[in-house]
Amino acid sequence: MGGLNLEVFKFGMYVMFPIGIMYYFGTNLDKRFVVPDFWPKPENANKLPTERDEIRAELERLRARRLYYRERRLAAEGANDQQQQQDD
């Protein structure tokens, strides 16, 4: 069979392969695996309100937006209903 040289070669591969993989993926990460502008800049990211007044203002803004979209949806549904009644 292969003898001692084969066993030494196999042992070397078993030891060096994981070390080589860790070295390849562990060094120079910034140049090899970086995606430019992946994370948003802090000024473009959403900021959660922390003060009571900020929370109240955000809730009012969300409520107004929800009511605006509701009115728009109801107007569109009303227009669709009128169109269907005219078609009949």
Salt bridges, closest charged atoms under 4 A:
GLU7 OE2 - LYS10 NZ 3.58
ASP37 OD1 - LYS41 NZ 3.57
ASP53 OD1 - ARG56 NH1 3.61
GLU58 OE2 - ARG61 NH2 2.59
GLU60 OE2 - ARG63 NH1 2.81
GLU77 OE2 - ARG73 NE 3.75
